[in-house]
Amino acid sequence: MNTAPFNLERIGTGLPVADTIDQLTGLLHESGAVVIQAPPGTGKTTLIPPALANHTGGKVLVTAPRRVAVRAAARRLAQLDGSRLGERVGFSVRGEHHPGSMVEFLTPGVLLRRLLNDPSLEGVSAVAVDEVHERQLDTDLVLGMLIELRELRDDLQLAAMSATLDAQRYSELLGGPVLATPAVIHPLEVEYAPAEGRLSQRGVEWGFLDHLARRAVSAAERTGDSVLVFVPGVREVERVCRSAAGLTNLAVLPLHGRLSSREQDAALSPAEGARIVVSTSLAESSLTVPGVRVVVDSGLSRVPRRDAARGMSGLVTVSEARSTAEQRAGRAGREGPGLVIRAFSEADFRHLSSHITPEIRTSDLTQAALQLACWGTPRGEGLPLLDAPPAPAMRDAEEVLRGLGAIDKQGAVTRRGRSLASMPVSPPLGAALLEHGAGAAEVAACLAEDPRGDITVQLRALRGQRSFEREVKRLRRLAGADRGVVDPGRAVATAFPGQVARLEDPTKQEYLLASGTRAELPTDLGLSGAPWLAVAEVTRAGSRAIIRAAARVSEEDALAAIGVEKVLSASVVSGRVRGREIRRAGAIELSATPVKVTAEQAAGALADGVRQQGLGMFHFSEKAAGLLQRLEFLHTQLGDPWPDPTAADPLEWLGPELRSLAGGGPINKIDMYPALQRLLPWPEATKLAELAPERLQVPSGNSHRVDYATGRPVVAVKLQECFGLASSPELAGVAVQFHLLSPAARPLAVTDDLSSFWSGPYVQVRAEMRGRYPRHPWPEDPWSAQATAKTKRRM
């Protein structure tokens, strides 16, 4: 085995990082951790790993967020080293493993599973986590686990690398210094080329994608340079490629994660003459597409989002962050002066959010929750993470995991949970493999990649494809005994029981999912009219939920997956309690029978109704509604001990009201104000009038009602009553928003910055209003004027 040090001088030829690499050893001696900040094209991914290997004398692991980037980085370093891929330099991605004795590139997901199997990373001397600025969930978790591991292994060296990051924040997290490499700046010309109708409820509009194709072809023919086009997903890549190919004789190549290695290499290899490469976010970082001097940016990104209200998670298309726009633009300036064509306006660019939203804040956390439990830090408690996982998302994730038998009541991992975590698929798909054995491998391989349309039809199309068959073979080996071929619908239902759906409205093709979400089935999926569906993917489109991938499933298999139960339901009909015995599968009602209920049963059933549907059945007087809104406001702003009325146990604070209703009392006679008073925490309740007062006194001496209905304190008051008030009072840390009214109580302005209002917009308001309301004061100097609700004569 060749263990000679890497020739850094040869590998680093022409790379700007080579100018700062000599500092690496000294910085690592300080703390064993370092933050590498180096712009795109400076060579950090190529030169830092062999430098770490030379420094530590052991094996180095390097993570990169995407399989394409992992393969490309390993091949490039092996080529520069003059060794065969898999000897000194290797890579590991899902389904493909070439270990390498000195440097191994791998995805964060692969490293996560390796850490769970071998928490001490025996035989590894250093780890470099690349592209941490992308804030992918797996990357954040890996970094947290490695920081914790370094507390036990002080010989383990750690580097966090990125082109653009908050270096100081990462430096504090790792406890190490920053090694920065200056950017190689080539001038960039920026053009803005907006087009109408980028997005609709159906997704990215074809017309907009054709606009991108025309811009790319025009730029390539005008400049004679290669063009890189950024779009949000595979579907959009395919459309732009077809459209551009019909407009030019230049080579038009796709670049995305579902292509074969050979197809990806075609886009990443040098070529003579201009060409057009259409890519997903894959080419934003880590990868270099040779010859590119022009970038056409759609301005769109596809990111994971969790819809807690509907119990859905999936990828949605959004406007990119400004940091993403700048990262994409940088691709045009890697090899020389470049051109960036942004398919949106300059005003749109100015209004983009500054940074990418971390996935840990927006994603489904089911798999992350299982990995954290396996690591011994349930819910991420105590793990050094840049952002803690949101508590509601973590609660939902743990509920799913308990349903799978993966964790116990305390959140600790079970034996079954460790089996699920060891599988290279999500816990729900892992559960299908454990349940059905190797017969479910085909369905699991299909769902793990990109389920679309009718799963049964998609499976027929995938069979025979080399990469798919290789993944199926691997999953069969992991799943154990073959129990025969499993119907796709049954396998999908086992994996996602909450997404089993029954047809509710044939005219609209509307289905009710077991989770309670109503979703529409597009007519082009080939599943119209199916009485039951096992849904693999459901996404949000505006206010609607749309089924994107599903398989037909029999009613027997559907009910077996969901589970059937009988429950007693009590509801208020015409102001009186009515009881029903319901047979249901999740939220899907199978049958219902009217029954008499005792007062105790009715009270318990009504409490269940409040837990599921909220307080909508009750009538709130103005006084009660005001107290409810004040409590909700204080809970949102201050948290405990101020309660969330919608989350509190109804039997504890609504007991007397529920018993009255259950005993036959009319619902419209129930006073909710005393019930809400029972929720007040003591002794903190003595500060209620200070923290969230019912009324607020203004400079005129009058007091006005504070409205908390919007979630923030709002006071509607005549403008003249606020003369001299320089700043908005704060309630529970939130500035009061003033709705300033005319003498006729019509809105003139909305502000929580009165100082700015008096110094600016007031001048225009005064000019317009003094002639309309001459009997009321409109002084030039509102700061020193007497605040009043009276006319000038009455003053």
Sequence and secondary structure as in RCSB ss.txt:
>XXXX:A:sequence
MNTAPFNLERIGTGLPVADTIDQLTGLLHESGAVVIQAPPGTGKTTLIPPALANHTGGKVLVTAPRRVAVRAAAR
RLAQLDGSRLGERVGFSVRGEHHPGSMVEFLTPGVLLRRLLNDPSLEGVSAVAVDEVHERQLDTDLVLGMLIELR
ELRDDLQLAAMSATLDAQRYSELLGGPVLATPAVIHPLEVEYAPAEGRLSQRGVEWGFLDHLARRAVSAAERTGD
SVLVFVPGVREVERVCRSAAGLTNLAVLPLHGRLSSREQDAALSPAEGARIVVSTSLAESSLTVPGVRVVVDSGL
SRVPRRDAARGMSGLVTVSEARSTAEQRAGRAGREGPGLVIRAFSEADFRHLSSHITPEIRTSDLTQAALQLACW
GTPRGEGLPLLDAPPAPAMRDAEEVLRGLGAIDKQGAVTRRGRSLASMPVSPPLGAALLEHGAGAAEVAACLAED
PRGDITVQLRALRGQRSFEREVKRLRRLAGADRGVVDPGRAVATAFPGQVARLEDPTKQEYLLASGTRAELPTDL
GLSGAPWLAVAEVTRAGSRAIIRAAARVSEEDALAAIGVEKVLSASVVSGRVRGREIRRAGAIELSATPVKVTAE
QAAGALADGVRQQGLGMFHFSEKAAGLLQRLEFLHTQLGDPWPDPTAADPLEWLGPELRSLAGGGPINKIDMYPA
LQRLLPWPEATKLAELAPERLQVPSGNSHRVDYATGRPVVAVKLQECFGLASSPELAGVAVQFHLLSPAARPLAV
TDDLSSFWSGPYVQVRAEMRGRYPRHPWPEDPWSAQATAKTKRRM
>XXXX:A:secstr
       HHHHTTT GGGGTTTHHHHHHHHHSEEEEE  TTS HHHHHHHHHHHHHSSEEEEE SSHHHHHHHHH
HHHHHHT  TTSSEEEEETTEEE  SSEEEE HHHHHHHHHH TT TTEEEEEE  GGG  HHHHHHHHHHHHHH
HH TT EEEEEESS  HHHHHHHHT  EEE       EEEEE   S  EETTEE HHHHHHHHHHHHHHHHHH S
EEEEE SSHHHHHHHHHHHHTT SSEEEEE TTS HHHHHHHHS  SS EEEEE GGGSSS   TTEEEEEE  E
EEEEEEETTTTEEEEEEEE  HHHHHHHHHGGGSSSSEEEEESS HHHHHTS SS   HHHHS  HHHHHHHHHH
T GGGTT   SS   HHHHHHHHHHHHHTTSB TTS B HHHHHHHTSSS HHHHHHHHHHBGGGHHHHHHHHH 
  EEHHHHHHHHTT HHHHHHHHHHHHHH SB     HHHHHHHH GGGEEEEEETTTTEEEETTS EEE  GGG
S TT SEEEEEEEEEETTEEEEEEEEE  HHHHHHHH  EEEEEEEEETTEEEEEEEEEETTEEEEEEEE   HH
HHHHHHHHHHHHHTTTTS   HHHHHHHHHHHHHHHHH TTS  TTTS HHHHSHHHHHHHHTT  GGG  HHHH
HHTT  TTGGGGHHHHS SEEE TTS EEEEE TTSS EEEEEGGGGTT  S  EETTEE EEEEE TTS EEEE
ES HHHHHHTHHHHHHHHHTTTSTTS   S TTTS   SS TTT 
